[in-house]
Amino acid sequence: MRSFKRASDIKTGVIGYGGVFNMGKKHLEQMKKVGMNPTAVMEIDEERLKAAKLDFPETYNTLSAMLKNSSEKCF
Protein backbone atom coordinates (compact mmCIF):
# COMPACT_ATOMS: atom_id res chain seq x y z
CA MET A 1 0.00 0.00 0.00
CA ARG A 2 1.29 3.44 -0.91
CA SER A 3 1.45 6.17 1.70
CA PHE A 4 1.18 9.88 0.96
CA LYS A 5 3.09 12.69 2.65
CA ARG A 6 0.65 15.41 1.54
CA ALA A 7 -2.99 15.49 0.53
CA SER A 8 -1.90 17.09 -2.76
CA ASP A 9 -0.10 13.83 -3.61
CA ILE A 10 -3.47 12.07 -3.78
CA LYS A 11 -4.93 12.22 -7.27
CA THR A 12 -8.60 11.36 -7.35
CA GLY A 13 -11.46 10.90 -9.74
CA VAL A 14 -15.19 10.36 -9.51
CA ILE A 15 -17.71 8.18 -11.25
CA GLY A 16 -20.64 10.42 -12.13
CA TYR A 17 -20.50 14.19 -12.32
CA GLY A 18 -23.94 14.61 -10.84
CA GLY A 19 -27.30 15.27 -12.29
CA VAL A 20 -29.91 16.83 -10.09
CA PHE A 21 -27.67 17.77 -7.17
CA ASN A 22 -24.23 17.89 -8.88
CA MET A 23 -22.90 15.43 -6.27
CA GLY A 24 -19.84 14.36 -8.25
CA LYS A 25 -18.84 17.97 -8.80
CA LYS A 26 -19.46 18.77 -5.12
CA HIS A 27 -17.30 15.83 -4.03
CA LEU A 28 -14.44 17.00 -6.25
CA GLU A 29 -14.74 20.55 -4.94
CA GLN A 30 -14.53 19.26 -1.36
CA MET A 31 -11.46 17.19 -2.26
CA LYS A 32 -9.82 20.36 -3.57
CA LYS A 33 -10.67 22.21 -0.35
CA VAL A 34 -8.76 19.68 1.76
CA GLY A 35 -5.79 19.82 -0.60
CA MET A 36 -6.30 16.70 -2.73
CA ASN A 37 -5.70 16.82 -6.47
CA PRO A 38 -8.93 15.75 -8.24
CA THR A 39 -8.43 15.33 -11.97
CA ALA A 40 -10.57 12.58 -13.53
CA VAL A 41 -14.31 12.26 -14.12
CA MET A 42 -16.33 9.42 -15.64
CA GLU A 43 -19.82 10.38 -16.80
CA ILE A 44 -22.21 8.63 -19.19
CA ASP A 45 -24.50 11.61 -19.77
CA GLU A 46 -23.17 13.71 -22.67
CA GLU A 47 -24.27 17.07 -21.23
CA ARG A 48 -22.73 16.37 -17.82
CA LEU A 49 -19.57 15.09 -19.54
CA LYS A 50 -19.29 18.42 -21.40
CA ALA A 51 -19.62 20.27 -18.09
CA ALA A 52 -16.95 18.08 -16.52
CA LYS A 53 -14.55 18.78 -19.40
CA LEU A 54 -14.66 22.47 -18.51
CA ASP A 55 -13.51 21.76 -14.95
CA PHE A 56 -11.21 18.73 -15.08
CA PRO A 57 -8.48 17.60 -17.48
CA GLU A 58 -9.39 13.92 -17.74
CA THR A 59 -12.91 12.87 -18.67
CA TYR A 60 -14.22 9.47 -19.73
CA ASN A 61 -17.59 8.15 -20.86
CA THR A 62 -17.01 4.56 -19.68
CA LEU A 63 -15.64 3.13 -16.46
CA SER A 64 -13.39 0.71 -18.32
CA ALA A 65 -11.75 3.61 -20.20
CA MET A 66 -11.17 5.52 -16.98
CA LEU A 67 -9.67 2.52 -15.19
CA LYS A 68 -7.46 1.69 -18.17
CA ASN A 69 -6.19 5.19 -18.99
CA SER A 70 -6.30 7.29 -15.85
CA SER A 71 -3.31 7.80 -13.59
CA GLU A 72 -5.63 8.15 -10.60
CA LYS A 73 -5.63 5.49 -7.93
CA CYS A 74 -8.55 6.69 -5.82
CA PHE A 75 -12.07 6.81 -7.27
Secondary structure, DSSP 8 states (H G I E B T S, - for coil): ----SSGGG-EEEEE---SSS-HHHHHHHHHHHTT-EEEEEE-SSHHHHHHHHHH-SEEESSHHHHHHH----B-
